């Protein structure tokens, strides 16, 4: 028998045992979730690297033609990104929320419906293509060097034929991504790259190769049997409701993307514009390459968060956020430059590498936090964050250091770091204060009521 003095210790010991068991269970679930995230993120990283390789090969080849050619290509990439690619990618990103949550809720037939709607919306590529025809005439009007403007116009025209294929490929990719079907995306990227290397001057052909491979997989693969459905008039009826989610998604991505591209355009009015534009373009291309790693993790987090919310599991979504941020926090080392044989450009870029290293930390965190925002469906808040971070902080800081302090390209990059740090801080606060139970209820409303509320 136990004495009365010993008796009170028994419940405490039981509580400790229960607490230890809960902690062990949490760690076990965290490890399992880490494995699932890495398993999804790794092929997504591979897809991103393969796709970036094509863009980087083009940049490197043009760079070896001279500063003016590289500056023209950089200017064209900047303008086409601002006026086209960023918009199309952003609109398609709305599928990450609704398709992921529908898949988690086992409403498999709706994935095809939402994808058809997205493709219809992305017919916006037609007026975008018309706009690109006027690039050579517009650039001199905003103070750009006529020779660079002419090179930019030539480069942009070669991108037009593949614009619609790019739009459809984005929708197909989101459709597969939300089901964690990443292998066909890796396969399509490999095939596209193999075609691109001998035909790198015909980028538009490669876009059509990618969309063809993805389309055939979706049409014939048993993996898509549950989510595959024919096109119906229902896809046209819900355009407005889809836009209420797609537009905030596009704004969230575009506001950040546009801020960087705006600085590239502004570099064209600095002294020695060919040097400044070339160097800034190389740094941005390198930054995008480095960011591919955390972006893959962020995409995996978006898929898992949306799936968990769609399944009505807010605790699972909360766990995904913690695990994803823990993984990306361990990524801190990388850098490399190999884009130009112009000694002046190489030396200038070398001076910017330390700042590029700093920006990698903020970019890594924001990639995951933005993925969480897309998966949770609060892109409208992300859009407000990016508006404030980059246009009230980042760009003013960049203009101050670039022009007033005469740091030029270095000053522009300081502004990018300031904007990125502000963005990460605000997104972290929103993520930490998110009520995941409420988000799970909203996910159920989106999927079953098909009204796509965003507020």
Buried (B, 14 or more C-beta within 10 A) or exposed (E): EEEEEEEEEEEEEEEEEEEEEEEEEEEEBBEEBBEBBBEBBBBBBBBBBBBBBBBBBBBBBBBEEBBBBBBBBBBBBBBBBBBBBBBBBBBBBBBBBBBBBBBBBEBBEBBBBBBBBBBBBBEBBEEBBEBBEEBBEBBBEEEBBEBBBBBBBBBBBBBBBBBBBBBBBBBBBBBBBBBBBBBBBBBBBBBBBEBBEEEBEBBBBBBBBBBBBBBEBBEEBEBBEEBBBEEEEEBEEBEEBBBBBBBBBBBBBBBBBBBBBBBBBBBBBBEBBBBBBBBBBBBBBBBBBBBBBBBBBBBBBBBBBBBBBBBBBBEBBBBBBEBBBEBBEEBEEEEEBEBBEBEBBBEBBEEBEEBBBBBBBBBBBBBBBBBBBBBBBBBBBBBBBBBBBBBEBBBBBBBBBBBEEEBBBBBBBBBBBBBBBBBBBBBBEBBEEBEBEEBBEBBBBBBEEBEBEBE
